[in-house]
Amino acid sequence: MAAPADDISPELKKALADINESGVHIAHVEGGPGEPCYSYTVGLWHSFEHPEVVVFGLEDVVARELLEAMTDELDEGKTFVAGGRYEGLLVGYPVRMLAVPAAQTARWFELAAAAYGDAFPCLQMVWPDKEKRWPWDEGARDAFVKSQPLLGPLPQ
């Protein structure tokens, strides 16, 4: 984990302060043309020896609440693994965790890459639509599928 210094960006200073205080920082990236918005954690690997997590297609406030709820569960000793299906993080809906290949981490976890300076494991949290279809399911709306690009292999 990077050490706070005068020559690092204000965003990284804020992330390091949050990690020191609460174990995690949550970064949000607004989507651009053809790109969905996404939020991700920085600090889970450092604080809990748990992979960092990214979630796509949710507004900042919703994604933050979801990732904070997951962090609370980590603090209570729960772990989340690639391929797992989990209830209770989203009211009335499960979430799935997918492995994120190492080649994808710098692209989607820019602040985490700056904080760690070396390799760290990552997961993608995927959520279903209102009909409880996953982005890979037949019948999922195109806009829903585009809101959650799948970074790694599908769960078995």
N, C-alpha and C positions, 0 to 999 in steps of 0.2 A: 504494500500500500504506500502510495506517495506520502511524503511528509509535507505538512503545510510550509510554504515558502513564499517569499515576496514575488518571485518570478512566475507563479502559476496563475491561471485564469481565475477570475472571480467565481465562475461556475464551479471549478474544481475546489476552490477554497470553501465554498458553501457546502459542496458535497462532503468534503472531509470533515467539516464541522458537524454536519448532520450525522455522519457515521459515528463520530466520536460521542455524540450526545445520545443517539437513539439506535445505533447499529445499522441504519440504512438511510440512503438518500433515494428519492424517486425522481427521475428525470422524465420530462414530457417533451415530445417532439411533434410539432404541428405538421400535418401532412402537406405536401405540395401538390402540384399538378400530377395526377396519376399516382400519387403516393398517399397511403393512409397515415393517420396520426398514430402514435404509439407512445407507450410509457415503459420504463424499465427501472430495475433496481440497480443500485451501486452500493456495495458494502455487505451483501449477504455472504459472499465467499469469505470475506475478512472476519465478519462478526459471528457467523453461524456455521462456517465451513459448508455452506449450501450454495448450489449454483445460483447465479444471478438470473432474473426472470424478466421477460419482455411480454407485453400484451398489446395487441393491435386493435385499432378501430373503436376505442372507447374515449369519451371526453376525459379531459385531464382529471376532473374531480372524481368521476366514477372509477377510472383506472387507479388513481391514488388510493381511494378507499379499499379497492380490491387488493392491491399490493400490500397495503398496510395490514389488512386482515390476515393475509398470508404470512406476513412478517410476525404478527402476534402469535400465530400458530407455531412458527419456527421457534419463537421464544419459549413456547410451552413444550418444546421437544419434538414436535411433529416434523416430518420430512416429506418432500415431494420429489418424485422420481419420474424420469422419462417414461412415457407410456401409461402413466397412472391417470386414473379418473377420480376426481375428488368432489364431494358434496359439501355444502355448508359455506363456501366462500361467496357464492352468488345465491341470493334467496330464490329458491325454487328451481335452480339450474345447476348442473354439474359443470366442472371445467376439466380439461385434459392438459397434460403436460407432454410436450414434445422436446426431444433433444435438439439443440442448436449446434450445427457443425462448427468447429473452431474457425473455419474460413469465413463464417458469417459474423463473428463477434465484433470485429472492428467496424463493420458497416452499420450495425444496429445498436451497439453499446459503446458509442464514442467516448462518453465521459467515464464509463467504467474502465475502458482500455487506458485512458489517461491516468486514472487512479491506480490501477494495478501495474501498468508498465510491462506486464507479461501475460501469459495465458491464464485464463480462468474459465470454469465451466458455466454453461448457460442453458436455460430451459425457456421454451415458449409456452405461455398459458393460452389455451384456445377455449373460447366460449361458444355455446350453440345459439342458434336463432330462436325466435319465440316458439317455433314448432319443435324445438329441441333437436334440430338437424345440425350436424357439424359442417364446416366448410367443404369437406371432402364428400359429403353425402349427396346422393342423387336428389334433385329437387331443390337444393339450396339456391337461393336467389343470387344472381351474378354480382350485384352490388355488395351483398353480404360476403361472398367469397373474396372479392377484391379488397374488402376491408381488413382481411386477416391473411396476408401472404404467409404461406407455410414455409418456414425456414429449414425444417429438417424432415426426416422420414415420418410417415404416418404411423400412428399406433397400430399394433396388431390386433 
